[in-house]
């Protein structure tokens, strides 16, 4: 019964213990089983999802080199007028 879907888990329980759908429980009993399953599904914490960000070493190196080259452009372009 490791199915994550509460509906499937309830159906498998009903078929295993009450021979569902050949024989059915009373309406109130079926509603109670469904309510218990919904309450249990609501109380289970969701598994946290971790997004793994892949590193691109070549891209990082290219950006560092580009920024380094840009820093030299400001030294070369000197627009001061010598008097």
Biotite code that builds the C-alpha atoms (Angstrom):
import biotite.structure as struc

atoms = struc.array([
    struc.Atom([0.000, 0.000, 0.000], chain_id="A", res_id=1, res_name="UNK", atom_name="CA", element="C"),
    struc.Atom([2.729, 2.419, -0.908], chain_id="A", res_id=2, res_name="UNK", atom_name="CA", element="C"),
    struc.Atom([0.686, 4.165, -3.572], chain_id="A", res_id=3, res_name="UNK", atom_name="CA", element="C"),
    struc.Atom([0.889, 7.948, -3.188], chain_id="A", res_id=4, res_name="UNK", atom_name="CA", element="C"),
    struc.Atom([-2.601, 8.484, -4.588], chain_id="A", res_id=5, res_name="UNK", atom_name="CA", element="C"),
    struc.Atom([-5.171, 8.360, -1.731], chain_id="A", res_id=6, res_name="UNK", atom_name="CA", element="C"),
    struc.Atom([-7.972, 7.307, -4.082], chain_id="A", res_id=7, res_name="UNK", atom_name="CA", element="C"),
    struc.Atom([-6.065, 4.259, -5.333], chain_id="A", res_id=8, res_name="UNK", atom_name="CA", element="C"),
    struc.Atom([-4.985, 3.359, -1.803], chain_id="A", res_id=9, res_name="UNK", atom_name="CA", element="C"),
    struc.Atom([-8.623, 3.470, -0.626], chain_id="A", res_id=10, res_name="UNK", atom_name="CA", element="C"),
    struc.Atom([-9.820, 1.365, -3.543], chain_id="A", res_id=11, res_name="UNK", atom_name="CA", element="C"),
    struc.Atom([-7.144, -1.255, -2.956], chain_id="A", res_id=12, res_name="UNK", atom_name="CA", element="C"),
    struc.Atom([-8.056, -1.395, 0.742], chain_id="A", res_id=13, res_name="UNK", atom_name="CA", element="C"),
    struc.Atom([-11.762, -1.734, -0.059], chain_id="A", res_id=14, res_name="UNK", atom_name="CA", element="C"),
    struc.Atom([-11.109, -4.482, -2.603], chain_id="A", res_id=15, res_name="UNK", atom_name="CA", element="C"),
    struc.Atom([-8.786, -6.354, -0.229], chain_id="A", res_id=16, res_name="UNK", atom_name="CA", element="C"),
    struc.Atom([-10.969, -6.248, 2.900], chain_id="A", res_id=17, res_name="UNK", atom_name="CA", element="C"),
    struc.Atom([-14.554, -5.888, 1.678], chain_id="A", res_id=18, res_name="UNK", atom_name="CA", element="C"),
    struc.Atom([-14.507, -7.603, -1.758], chain_id="A", res_id=19, res_name="UNK", atom_name="CA", element="C"),
    struc.Atom([-15.312, -4.251, -3.398], chain_id="A", res_id=20, res_name="UNK", atom_name="CA", element="C"),
    struc.Atom([-17.045, -3.792, -5.939], chain_id="A", res_id=21, res_name="UNK", atom_name="CA", element="C"),
    struc.Atom([-18.791, -7.171, -5.715], chain_id="A", res_id=22, res_name="UNK", atom_name="CA", element="C"),
    struc.Atom([-20.051, -6.331, -2.239], chain_id="A", res_id=23, res_name="UNK", atom_name="CA", element="C"),
    struc.Atom([-20.248, -2.856, -0.784], chain_id="A", res_id=24, res_name="UNK", atom_name="CA", element="C"),
    struc.Atom([-20.252, -1.380, 2.673], chain_id="A", res_id=25, res_name="UNK", atom_name="CA", element="C"),
    struc.Atom([-23.065, 0.785, 3.940], chain_id="A", res_id=26, res_name="UNK", atom_name="CA", element="C"),
    struc.Atom([-23.068, 4.364, 2.660], chain_id="A", res_id=27, res_name="UNK", atom_name="CA", element="C"),
    struc.Atom([-21.974, 5.774, 5.990], chain_id="A", res_id=28, res_name="UNK", atom_name="CA", element="C"),
    struc.Atom([-19.143, 3.259, 6.352], chain_id="A", res_id=29, res_name="UNK", atom_name="CA", element="C"),
    struc.Atom([-17.852, 3.981, 2.828], chain_id="A", res_id=30, res_name="UNK", atom_name="CA", element="C"),
    struc.Atom([-18.029, 7.710, 3.486], chain_id="A", res_id=31, res_name="UNK", atom_name="CA", element="C"),
    struc.Atom([-16.120, 7.238, 6.745], chain_id="A", res_id=32, res_name="UNK", atom_name="CA", element="C"),
    struc.Atom([-13.375, 5.234, 5.020], chain_id="A", res_id=33, res_name="UNK", atom_name="CA", element="C"),
    struc.Atom([-13.034, 7.936, 2.354], chain_id="A", res_id=34, res_name="UNK", atom_name="CA", element="C"),
    struc.Atom([-12.994, 10.694, 4.970], chain_id="A", res_id=35, res_name="UNK", atom_name="CA", element="C"),
    struc.Atom([-10.274, 8.967, 6.977], chain_id="A", res_id=36, res_name="UNK", atom_name="CA", element="C"),
    struc.Atom([-8.153, 8.576, 3.855], chain_id="A", res_id=37, res_name="UNK", atom_name="CA", element="C"),
    struc.Atom([-8.581, 12.229, 2.908], chain_id="A", res_id=38, res_name="UNK", atom_name="CA", element="C"),
    struc.Atom([-7.648, 13.337, 6.416], chain_id="A", res_id=39, res_name="UNK", atom_name="CA", element="C"),
    struc.Atom([-4.562, 11.139, 6.361], chain_id="A", res_id=40, res_name="UNK", atom_name="CA", element="C"),
    struc.Atom([-3.550, 12.499, 2.948], chain_id="A", res_id=41, res_name="UNK", atom_name="CA", element="C"),
    struc.Atom([-3.993, 16.062, 4.190], chain_id="A", res_id=42, res_name="UNK", atom_name="CA", element="C"),
    struc.Atom([-1.786, 15.505, 7.231], chain_id="A", res_id=43, res_name="UNK", atom_name="CA", element="C"),
    struc.Atom([1.144, 13.972, 5.368], chain_id="A", res_id=44, res_name="UNK", atom_name="CA", element="C"),
    struc.Atom([3.810, 16.566, 4.628], chain_id="A", res_id=45, res_name="UNK", atom_name="CA", element="C"),
    struc.Atom([4.793, 17.029, 1.026], chain_id="A", res_id=46, res_name="UNK", atom_name="CA", element="C"),
    struc.Atom([8.278, 16.003, 0.080], chain_id="A", res_id=47, res_name="UNK", atom_name="CA", element="C"),
    struc.Atom([10.435, 19.079, -0.451], chain_id="A", res_id=48, res_name="UNK", atom_name="CA", element="C"),
    struc.Atom([11.703, 19.524, -3.971], chain_id="A", res_id=49, res_name="UNK", atom_name="CA", element="C"),
    struc.Atom([15.268, 20.607, -4.426], chain_id="A", res_id=50, res_name="UNK", atom_name="CA", element="C"),
    struc.Atom([16.234, 22.087, -7.746], chain_id="A", res_id=51, res_name="UNK", atom_name="CA", element="C"),
    struc.Atom([19.819, 21.332, -8.582], chain_id="A", res_id=52, res_name="UNK", atom_name="CA", element="C"),
    struc.Atom([21.487, 24.091, -10.517], chain_id="A", res_id=53, res_name="UNK", atom_name="CA", element="C"),
    struc.Atom([24.192, 22.733, -12.766], chain_id="A", res_id=54, res_name="UNK", atom_name="CA", element="C"),
    struc.Atom([27.408, 24.709, -13.085], chain_id="A", res_id=55, res_name="UNK", atom_name="CA", element="C"),
    struc.Atom([28.845, 25.468, -16.490], chain_id="A", res_id=56, res_name="UNK", atom_name="CA", element="C"),
    struc.Atom([32.550, 26.013, -15.949], chain_id="A", res_id=57, res_name="UNK", atom_name="CA", element="C"),
    struc.Atom([33.258, 27.121, -19.497], chain_id="A", res_id=58, res_name="UNK", atom_name="CA", element="C"),
    struc.Atom([30.504, 29.722, -19.373], chain_id="A", res_id=59, res_name="UNK", atom_name="CA", element="C"),
    struc.Atom([31.702, 31.030, -16.016], chain_id="A", res_id=60, res_name="UNK", atom_name="CA", element="C"),
    struc.Atom([35.273, 31.316, -17.294], chain_id="A", res_id=61, res_name="UNK", atom_name="CA", element="C"),
    struc.Atom([34.121, 33.118, -20.445], chain_id="A", res_id=62, res_name="UNK", atom_name="CA", element="C"),
    struc.Atom([32.142, 35.627, -18.375], chain_id="A", res_id=63, res_name="UNK", atom_name="CA", element="C"),
    struc.Atom([35.130, 36.272, -16.102], chain_id="A", res_id=64, res_name="UNK", atom_name="CA", element="C"),
    struc.Atom([37.396, 36.816, -19.124], chain_id="A", res_id=65, res_name="UNK", atom_name="CA", element="C"),
    struc.Atom([34.829, 39.113, -20.736], chain_id="A", res_id=66, res_name="UNK", atom_name="CA", element="C"),
    struc.Atom([34.536, 41.221, -17.586], chain_id="A", res_id=67, res_name="UNK", atom_name="CA", element="C"),
    struc.Atom([38.321, 41.361, -17.295], chain_id="A", res_id=68, res_name="UNK", atom_name="CA", element="C"),
    struc.Atom([38.659, 42.594, -20.892], chain_id="A", res_id=69, res_name="UNK", atom_name="CA", element="C"),
    struc.Atom([35.956, 45.194, -20.309], chain_id="A", res_id=70, res_name="UNK", atom_name="CA", element="C"),
    struc.Atom([37.857, 46.599, -17.371], chain_id="A", res_id=71, res_name="UNK", atom_name="CA", element="C"),
    struc.Atom([40.790, 47.425, -19.713], chain_id="A", res_id=72, res_name="UNK", atom_name="CA", element="C"),
    struc.Atom([38.549, 49.261, -22.190], chain_id="A", res_id=73, res_name="UNK", atom_name="CA", element="C"),
    struc.Atom([38.079, 52.114, -19.743], chain_id="A", res_id=74, res_name="UNK", atom_name="CA", element="C"),
    struc.Atom([41.816, 52.713, -19.426], chain_id="A", res_id=75, res_name="UNK", atom_name="CA", element="C"),
    struc.Atom([42.324, 52.846, -23.187], chain_id="A", res_id=76, res_name="UNK", atom_name="CA", element="C"),
    struc.Atom([39.450, 55.229, -23.928], chain_id="A", res_id=77, res_name="UNK", atom_name="CA", element="C"),
    struc.Atom([40.694, 58.340, -22.186], chain_id="A", res_id=78, res_name="UNK", atom_name="CA", element="C"),
    struc.Atom([38.879, 61.380, -23.588], chain_id="A", res_id=79, res_name="UNK", atom_name="CA", element="C"),
    struc.Atom([40.737, 64.042, -21.614], chain_id="A", res_id=80, res_name="UNK", atom_name="CA", element="C"),
    struc.Atom([42.165, 66.886, -23.601], chain_id="A", res_id=81, res_name="UNK", atom_name="CA", element="C"),
    struc.Atom([45.718, 67.850, -22.865], chain_id="A", res_id=82, res_name="UNK", atom_name="CA", element="C"),
    struc.Atom([46.197, 71.569, -22.595], chain_id="A", res_id=83, res_name="UNK", atom_name="CA", element="C"),
])
